[in-house]
């Protein structure tokens, strides 16, 4: 029964910090798919090591450290194949992101982005899901959506621009309305 209570505590803490942890991971890794992979691995590590978390202490600080270590592990495995930022840069970004203000802003932007995605046409949402959630290549998407590769590139470009504009307008409205 104690294990069940611990599971409930983990779920409660994790779900209340999930958006901030995702924003933190995405602030450290530019590629969305890589950030999601790192976050999934960090989530597994968080669960496996939850018995090491001291109840009543700062869950975000503990979980953020786990995410940071997973990012470093990912960077080491990718270092041979990709250009990477140096450790000093990564440390500076992690420090700024962990400060809370950046984390809060990234979480707000993620919520606005979700709202903007919800306003897209169903086919455009399906294309985003295929490309960014499932990692399907543009060539494969061309087959799936019965379009040329160039047409898929164009549509994705327009969707990204529309989402950028939507989020920007939402941020501007907040500034003008003081919210």
BELQUI-V335156 format. One record per helix or strand of 3 or more residues. SS is the DSSP state (H for helix, E for strand). FROM is the first residue (numbers start at 1). TO is the last residue. Records with the same first field share a line. If there is no record, write none. Layout:
BEGIN
SS = FROM-TO / FROM-TO
END
This chain:
BEGIN
H = 2-28 / 32-48 / 50-52 / 59-78 / 87-98 / 101-118 / 122-133 / 138-144 / 149-177
END
